[in-house]
Amino acid sequence: MIDQGHRFTSWPLVPGLDGAGVVDQVGAAVERFSPGDRVAALFAPGDRSASYQEFSVVKETSVAKIPDAWSFESAASLGVSYLTAVMALGGGLQSPLPFLENGPTTGFVPSSVLVLGGSSALGAAVVQLLRLSLPGSRVFTTSSPKHHAYQKQVLGVDQAFPRESPSLVDDVKSATEGGCGVDAIIDAVGAGATQSKIFEAFNKDGPKRYAQVWTGDDEIRVPDGVDSVLFRSRDLPQIQGHENVMKALQGLLEDGKYRPPLPLRVVGRGLPGLKEGLDIIRGGVSGEKLVVNL
Ligand SMILES: NC(=O)c1ccc[n+]([C@@H]2O[C@H](COP(=O)([O-])OP(=O)(O)OC[C@H]3O[C@@H](n4cnc5c(N)ncnc54)[C@H](OP(=O)(O)O)[C@@H]3O)[C@@H](O)[C@H]2O)c1
């Protein structure tokens, strides 16, 4: 976001969307939190609302209490990927969200979904929500092979495929019922821009729903007949029950039904650690979430 200028129109401005910490003060109308509570939150770019600082101000609906056993580092890895995964299912697939109070209870229920980029934070969050919301659907993913054991044993995908395999399309189709292909693809990393062959993994007689995350680049063009929907976290207000999204996360954490999407790497302490972390991200990360302890 900093490098591409998204939501950063002038400087100085404090960045940072993910974070966790202790509630210091609450406003008079706040009901769910008290000073001292350990929480994760959804922050927003801005001088008071961003997470890359020691104190910030967020709305009550953007906050979730974390269980005692959770570290702040784990909790800080949750926010954006969880929120965007809610959008992938609720906005991209337009599927039911049974874990969300007052959320959609009906919608698209694909028999099989391929998640492109299961080793990204978003992809791993999407897989977790698919398992919760669409327990009858087969869930497949692509990534580098070194992450497949984690995706199968920890996140619960049915099958994981090497993202660069020349037989990827055939292998995905073979894993579906009757070898027909998948009903839906959730593209968590913008892979469709360079892997246009992946659209051949759709069941040609199925709904061919392609949910693509907004990466900051142009929308990915799709073949005729593919039903493409762009999703992004900022569109959360379009989802029925959106005001309960962090309350739902709190419930999932309490019940042990949701975990940090990826293994964590603590890359530094204090504000200089943020620069270190951002520089590592610029070089590319693979299957891990970087955290800085301020
Ligand atoms: N608009 C929004 O609201 C919003 C919100 C959140 C994220 N995003 C976007 O969503 C994308 C993912 O974000 P993130 O933070 O979750 O990413 P991330 O964790 O940094 O993603 C890194 C992973 O991407 C995987 N990858 C890259 N190209 C791939 C391909 N062709 N096929 C399969 N996997 C591939 C890599 O896999 P391997 O190392 O396994 O090869 C790597 O593990 C980014 O483009 C981000 O900008 C948008």
The ligand as a Tripos MOL2 file, in Angstrom:
@<TRIPOS>MOLECULE
LIG
   48    52     1     0     0
SMALL
NO_CHARGES

@<TRIPOS>ATOM
      1 N1         -7.6870   -5.5360   -1.5460 N.am      1 LIG1
      2 C1         -7.6590   -6.0330   -0.3200 C.2       1 LIG1
      3 O1         -8.5220   -5.7620    0.4920 O.2       1 LIG1
      4 C2         -6.5560   -6.9950    0.0370 C.ar      1 LIG1
      5 C3         -6.4030   -7.4120    1.3570 C.ar      1 LIG1
      6 C4         -5.4280   -8.3560    1.6640 C.ar      1 LIG1
      7 C5         -4.5970   -8.8140    0.6450 C.ar      1 LIG1
      8 N2         -4.7490   -8.3470   -0.6120 N.ar      1 LIG1
      9 C6         -3.8980   -8.8470   -1.7060 C.3       1 LIG1
     10 O2         -3.9680  -10.2680   -1.6740 O.3       1 LIG1
     11 C7         -2.7360  -10.8130   -2.0830 C.3       1 LIG1
     12 C8         -2.2480  -11.7670   -1.0070 C.3       1 LIG1
     13 O3         -1.8540  -11.0440    0.1470 O.3       1 LIG1
     14 P1         -1.0910  -11.7800    1.3270 P.3       1 LIG1
     15 O4         -0.6190  -10.7570    2.2660 O.co2     1 LIG1
     16 O5         -1.9510  -12.8860    1.8290 O.co2     1 LIG1
     17 O6          0.1350  -12.3950    0.5070 O.3       1 LIG1
     18 P2          1.4690  -13.0690    0.9830 P.3       1 LIG1
     19 O7          1.2590  -13.8610    2.2340 O.co2     1 LIG1
     20 O8          2.5510  -12.0820    0.9400 O.co2     1 LIG1
     21 O9          1.6540  -14.0520   -0.2720 O.3       1 LIG1
     22 C9          2.8460  -14.7110   -0.5150 C.3       1 LIG1
     23 C10         2.4970  -16.0620   -1.1120 C.3       1 LIG1
     24 O10         1.9670  -15.9080   -2.4320 O.3       1 LIG1
     25 C11         2.1580  -17.1460   -3.0760 C.3       1 LIG1
     26 N3          2.0230  -17.0300   -4.5200 N.ar      1 LIG1
     27 C12         2.5330  -16.0620   -5.3170 C.ar      1 LIG1
     28 N4          2.2000  -16.3170   -6.6130 N.ar      1 LIG1
     29 C13         1.4850  -17.4630   -6.6150 C.ar      1 LIG1
     30 C14         0.8550  -18.2510   -7.6360 C.ar      1 LIG1
     31 N5          0.9290  -17.9080   -8.9290 N.pl3     1 LIG1
     32 N6          0.1610  -19.3390   -7.2720 N.ar      1 LIG1
     33 C15         0.0800  -19.7080   -5.9770 C.ar      1 LIG1
     34 N7          0.6690  -19.0180   -4.9650 N.ar      1 LIG1
     35 C16         1.3630  -17.9190   -5.2940 C.ar      1 LIG1
     36 C17         3.5450  -17.5800   -2.6350 C.3       1 LIG1
     37 O11         3.5060  -18.9600   -2.6690 O.3       1 LIG1
     38 P3          4.7440  -19.9840   -2.5200 P.3       1 LIG1
     39 O12         5.8110  -19.2740   -1.7450 O.co2     1 LIG1
     40 O13         4.1550  -21.1520   -1.8240 O.co2     1 LIG1
     41 O14         5.2070  -20.3260   -3.9050 O.co2     1 LIG1
     42 C18         3.6970  -16.9620   -1.2250 C.3       1 LIG1
     43 O15         3.5990  -17.9080   -0.1810 O.3       1 LIG1
     44 C19        -1.7980   -9.6180   -2.3360 C.3       1 LIG1
     45 O16        -1.8370   -9.3220   -3.7120 O.3       1 LIG1
     46 C20        -2.4450   -8.4950   -1.5500 C.3       1 LIG1
     47 O17        -2.1680   -7.2390   -2.1000 O.3       1 LIG1
     48 C21        -5.7060   -7.4590   -0.9420 C.ar      1 LIG1
@<TRIPOS>BOND
     1     1     2 1
     2     2     3 2
     3     2     4 1
     4     4     5 ar
     5     4    48 ar
     6     5     6 ar
     7     6     7 ar
     8     7     8 ar
     9     8     9 1
    10     8    48 ar
    11     9    10 1
    12     9    46 1
    13    10    11 1
    14    11    12 1
    15    11    44 1
    16    12    13 1
    17    13    14 1
    18    14    15 2
    19    14    16 1
    20    14    17 1
    21    17    18 1
    22    18    19 2
    23    18    20 1
    24    18    21 1
    25    21    22 1
    26    22    23 1
    27    23    24 1
    28    23    42 1
    29    24    25 1
    30    25    26 1
    31    25    36 1
    32    26    27 ar
    33    26    35 ar
    34    27    28 ar
    35    28    29 ar
    36    29    30 ar
    37    29    35 ar
    38    30    31 1
    39    30    32 ar
    40    32    33 ar
    41    33    34 ar
    42    34    35 ar
    43    36    37 1
    44    36    42 1
    45    37    38 1
    46    38    39 2
    47    38    40 1
    48    38    41 1
    49    42    43 1
    50    44    45 1
    51    44    46 1
    52    46    47 1
@<TRIPOS>SUBSTRUCTURE
     1 LIG1         1 GROUP 0 **** ****
